[in-house]
Amino acid sequence: MSLIPGDLVEPDYGGCCLTGIADSVRGLFGRPARNPLPAGLLPAGGFDCVVQVTLDALGWEQLMAHQAASPVVARVLARGQVSTITSVLPSTTTTALTSLFTGLAPQEHGMLAHSLYLRELGMLVDLLRFHPAMLPGHRGILAGGTEPRAFFAVRPLFTDLAEAGIAAHALMRRELIGTPLSQIHLAGAQATGVVAASDLCVSLRRLVETQPRPLFISAYWDAIDAIAHVHGPGSAEEGAEVSAFFTLFEGEFLDRLGPAARRGTLVLLTADHGQATVEEAQALKLDEHPDLADALLLPPADRRTTYLHVRREALDAVRGILARFPERFHVLETDAALRGGLFGGGTPHPEARVRMGDLVVLSRGRASIVGHEKERPPHPLPGRHGGATPAEMLVPLVAFTL
């Protein structure tokens, strides 16, 4: 029996889920693979070069809309084997990329949100840049000698491949190279920073053509996510960015690779999550509900899958408050969510339960939970992710054999 209502999507851990990509890549290179993707989603083998392109926030629903509207998107997709897989819960970049680069489910790797309570530090921490979540830009945690990898003892795919003598390269926007999150994800990779989609695609081509094999290359591009946050998923601005990327991907990479570089090369294109449209009118704002704020030990951080750390004596009261909005929120006991597999199987990270608090709140439709705001933003972001709606949870997997 499902733990969540029918308008939400459970991650397909162990099946058609992005957690299986890392082990599928391991298997393609002859390495031990614990939970690869099901047979048939990828070509069987015979590759000595695998290229993985991850487009942040290009969910399945968005891609299908752009395929219908953009000839270049339709043309590129027609060259590959197109499948639908699920993201993980929460469907946010820090969590999903950790699963993508390790093959571990969220409850295993412990990176369970964008902003997460770390008991070891006694605070909510922004996991992208490892600063206090409520004090953006303050780097006191790192300045004090804290090592982010100590909180997330994962072994990424790049490390496995490099130790097996398989060259592992990673391309990413240069401002992200060297961040705490990229240091965790890219351990073992030769990382190169890029400026735009243009040099990303050219760099991909050069690596495939010049680097010794066996060879694995990961390319991550985040511009679609940024545009969808600001202008909304499915917007004309997002469509223009998607078409621009696919034009470069086709013209500077797929079409310009020489015959020798094409032989034995498999290209995978996927996304970490999609995006959903949210509405301010559907948001439950902590500043407007002092009864809820007083019942919490910590302010909520992420908006679409929200962890609530509740005062013990106030659990029933918090459940009652959220029960007023059944069309907006689905509420689960954290223990039940973990036991039921919403955050994966395997051995849970020893701090998983503490980091998640007492209740897991899944936003439905266009709803969200908003923590304390120092000031109301003049232009609230219409695009959000992290939840379990189909728009956020379903992502593409496209395999190109060259």
MOPEFEN-V116341 format. One record per residue. N is the residue number from 1. RES is the residue in one letter. SS is DSSP state (2 for helix, 1 for strand, 0 for the rest). PHI is phi as a letter, one per 30 degrees, with the letter a starting at -180 (* if undefined). NEAR is the number of other C-alpha atoms within 8 Angstrom. Layout:
<<N RES SS PHI NEAR> <N RES SS PHI NEAR>>
This chain:
<<1 M 0 * 2> <2 S 0 d 4> <3 L 0 d 6> <4 I 0 b 8> <5 P 0 d 7> <6 G 0 d 5> <7 D 0 d 7> <8 L 1 c 10> <9 V 0 c 10> <10 E 0 d 8> <11 P 0 d 12> <12 D 0 c 9> <13 Y 0 e 12> <14 G 0 i 10> <15 G 0 b 8> <16 C 0 d 12> <17 C 1 b 15> <18 L 0 d 14> <19 T 2 d 17> <20 G 2 d 16> <21 I 2 d 12> <22 A 2 e 13> <23 D 2 d 15> <24 S 2 d 12> <25 V 2 d 9> <26 R 2 e 13> <27 G 2 d 11> <28 L 2 d 11> <29 F 0 c 9> <30 G 0 i 6> <31 R 0 c 7> <32 P 0 e 7> <33 A 0 b 9> <34 R 0 d 5> <35 N 0 b 10> <36 P 0 d 12> <37 L 0 d 14> <38 P 0 e 7> <39 A 0 e 6> <40 G 0 j 6> <41 L 0 d 7> <42 L 0 b 8> <43 P 0 e 6> <44 A 0 d 7> <45 G 0 l 5> <46 G 0 i 6> <47 F 0 c 10> <48 D 0 c 10> <49 C 1 b 13> <50 V 1 b 13> <51 V 1 c 12> <52 Q 1 c 12> <53 V 1 c 12> <54 T 1 c 12> <55 L 1 c 13> <56 D 0 e 15> <57 A 0 i 13> <58 L 0 c 15> <59 G 1 d 17> <60 W 2 e 12> <61 E 2 d 11> <62 Q 2 d 12> <63 L 2 d 10> <64 M 2 d 8> <65 A 2 d 9> <66 H 2 d 14> <67 Q 2 d 12> <68 A 2 d 8> <69 A 2 c 6> <70 S 0 b 9> <71 P 2 e 8> <72 V 2 d 10> <73 V 2 d 13> <74 A 2 d 11> <75 R 2 d 8> <76 V 2 d 10> <77 L 2 d 11> <78 A 0 d 7> <79 R 0 d 7> <80 G 0 b 10> <81 Q 1 c 10> <82 V 1 c 9> <83 S 1 b 8> <84 T 1 c 10> <85 I 1 b 12> <86 T 1 c 12> <87 S 0 d 16> <88 V 0 c 17> <89 L 0 c 16> <90 P 0 d 13> <91 S 1 d 17> <92 T 0 b 14> <93 T 2 d 10> <94 T 2 e 13> <95 T 2 d 16> <96 A 2 d 17> <97 L 2 d 10> <98 T 2 d 14> <99 S 2 d 15> <100 L 2 d 14> <101 F 2 d 11> <102 T 2 b 12> <103 G 0 i 15> <104 L 0 c 10> <105 A 0 d 14> <106 P 2 e 16> <107 Q 2 d 16> <108 E 2 d 13> <109 H 2 d 15> <110 G 0 i 11> <111 M 0 c 13> <112 L 0 c 14> <113 A 0 a 11> <114 H 0 d 13> <115 S 1 c 11> <116 L 1 b 14> <117 Y 1 d 11> <118 L 1 c 10> <119 R 0 e 8> <120 E 0 d 4> <121 L 0 c 5> <122 G 0 i 7> <123 M 1 a 8> <124 L 1 d 12> <125 V 1 b 12> <126 D 1 d 12> <127 L 0 d 14> <128 L 0 d 9> <129 R 0 c 8> <130 F 0 h 13> <131 H 1 b 15> <132 P 1 e 13> <133 A 0 d 10> <134 M 0 c 5> <135 L 0 b 7> <136 P 0 e 7> <137 G 0 i 5> <138 H 0 d 8> <139 R 0 c 9> <140 G 2 d 7> <141 I 2 d 11> <142 L 2 d 10> <143 A 2 d 7> <144 G 0 d 6> <145 G 0 j 6> <146 T 0 d 7> <147 E 0 c 7> <148 P 2 e 9> <149 R 2 d 9> <150 A 2 d 6> <151 F 2 c 6> <152 F 0 b 10> <153 A 0 d 7> <154 V 0 c 8> <155 R 0 c 7> <156 P 0 d 13> <157 L 2 e 11> <158 F 2 e 13> <159 T 2 d 11> <160 D 2 e 10> <161 L 2 d 12> <162 A 2 d 12> <163 E 2 d 7> <164 A 0 c 6> <165 G 0 i 6> <166 I 0 c 11> <167 A 1 d 12> <168 A 1 b 14> <169 H 1 b 13> <170 A 1 b 13> <171 L 1 c 14> <172 M 1 a 14> <173 R 1 e 13> <174 R 0 d 9> <175 E 0 d 6> <176 L 0 c 9> <177 I 0 d 12> <178 G 0 j 8> <179 T 0 d 9> <180 P 2 e 12> <181 L 2 d 12> <182 S 2 d 10> <183 Q 2 d 10> <184 I 2 d 12> <185 H 2 d 10> <186 L 0 c 11> <187 A 0 e 9> <188 G 0 j 10> <189 A 0 c 12> <190 Q 1 d 7> <191 A 1 c 10> <192 T 1 b 10> <193 G 1 d 11> <194 V 1 b 11> <195 V 0 c 8> <196 A 0 b 7> <197 A 2 d 10> <198 S 2 d 9> <199 D 2 d 9> <200 L 2 d 13> <201 C 2 d 12> <202 V 2 d 10> <203 S 2 d 8> <204 L 2 e 12> <205 R 2 d 12> <206 R 2 d 8> <207 L 2 d 9> <208 V 2 d 10> <209 E 2 d 10> <210 T 2 c 6> <211 Q 0 d 7> <212 P 0 d 6> <213 R 0 c 8> <214 P 0 d 9> <215 L 1 b 14> <216 F 1 b 12> <217 I 1 b 14> <218 S 1 c 12> <219 A 1 b 13> <220 Y 1 b 12> <221 W 1 b 12> <222 D 0 c 10> <223 A 2 d 8> <224 I 2 d 14> <225 D 2 d 11> <226 A 2 d 8> <227 I 2 d 12> <228 A 2 d 17> <229 H 2 d 13> <230 V 2 d 9> <231 H 2 c 12> <232 G 0 j 14> <233 P 0 d 12> <234 G 0 i 10> <235 S 0 d 9> <236 A 2 d 6> <237 E 2 d 9> <238 E 2 d 14> <239 G 2 e 10> <240 A 2 d 8> <241 E 2 d 11> <242 V 2 d 11> <243 S 2 d 12> <244 A 2 d 8> <245 F 2 d 10> <246 F 2 d 11> <247 T 2 d 10> <248 L 2 d 12> <249 F 2 d 10> <250 E 2 d 10> <251 G 2 d 9> <252 E 2 c 12> <253 F 2 b 13> <254 L 2 e 8> <255 D 0 d 7> <256 R 0 c 8> <257 L 0 d 10> <258 G 0 d 7> <259 P 2 e 6> <260 A 2 d 6> <261 A 2 d 10> <262 R 2 d 9> <263 R 0 d 7> <264 G 0 i 10> <265 T 1 c 13> <266 L 1 c 12> <267 V 1 c 12> <268 L 1 c 12> <269 L 1 b 12> <270 T 1 b 12> <271 A 0 b 14> <272 D 0 d 19> <273 H 0 a 18> <274 G 0 c 19> <275 Q 0 b 16> <276 A 1 c 13> <277 T 1 d 10> <278 V 0 c 12> <279 E 0 b 9> <280 E 2 e 7> <281 A 2 d 4> <282 Q 2 c 10> <283 A 1 d 10> <284 L 1 c 10> <285 K 1 c 10> <286 L 2 e 12> <287 D 2 d 9> <288 E 2 c 6> <289 H 0 b 9> <290 P 2 d 8> <291 D 2 d 6> <292 L 2 d 10> <293 A 2 e 10> <294 D 2 d 6> <295 A 2 d 12> <296 L 1 c 11> <297 L 0 d 7> <298 L 0 b 7> <299 P 0 d 9> <300 P 0 d 11> <301 A 0 c 12> <302 D 0 d 13> <303 R 0 c 11> <304 R 0 c 14> <305 T 1 c 14> <306 T 1 c 12> <307 Y 1 c 13> <308 L 1 c 14> <309 H 0 c 11> <310 V 1 c 14> <311 R 0 d 9> <312 R 2 e 5> <313 E 2 d 5> <314 A 2 c 9> <315 L 2 e 10> <316 D 2 d 7> <317 A 2 d 8> <318 V 2 d 11> <319 R 2 e 9> <320 G 2 d 8> <321 I 2 d 9> <322 L 2 d 10> <323 A 2 d 7> <324 R 2 d 6> <325 F 2 b 8> <326 P 0 d 8> <327 E 0 d 5> <328 R 0 c 12> <329 F 1 b 12> <330 H 1 c 11> <331 V 1 c 10> <332 L 1 b 9> <333 E 1 d 9> <334 T 2 e 12> <335 D 2 e 8> <336 A 2 d 8> <337 A 2 d 13> <338 L 2 d 11> <339 R 2 d 7> <340 G 0 d 7> <341 G 0 i 8> <342 L 0 d 10> <343 F 0 c 13> <344 G 0 j 11> <345 G 0 c 10> <346 G 0 i 7> <347 T 0 d 6> <348 P 0 d 10> <349 H 0 e 9> <350 P 0 e 5> <351 E 0 c 7> <352 A 2 e 12> <353 R 2 d 9> <354 V 2 d 8> <355 R 2 d 11> <356 M 2 c 15> <357 G 0 i 12> <358 D 0 c 11> <359 L 1 b 13> <360 V 1 c 15> <361 V 1 c 13> <362 L 1 c 12> <363 S 1 d 16> <364 R 0 c 15> <365 G 0 h 7> <366 R 0 c 11> <367 A 0 d 15> <368 S 1 a 13> <369 I 1 c 14> <370 V 1 c 13> <371 G 0 d 10> <372 H 0 e 8> <373 E 0 c 7> <374 K 0 d 4> <375 E 0 a 4> <376 R 0 d 5> <377 P 0 d 5> <378 P 0 d 4> <379 H 0 b 4> <380 P 0 e 6> <381 L 0 d 9> <382 P 0 d 12> <383 G 1 c 14> <384 R 1 b 11> <385 H 0 a 12> <386 G 1 j 13> <387 G 0 c 15> <388 A 0 c 16> <389 T 1 d 12> <390 P 2 e 10> <391 A 2 d 12> <392 E 2 d 17> <393 M 2 d 17> <394 L 1 d 15> <395 V 1 b 18> <396 P 1 d 14> <397 L 1 b 12> <398 V 1 c 12> <399 A 1 c 13> <400 F 1 c 10> <401 T 1 c 7> <402 L 0 c 8>>
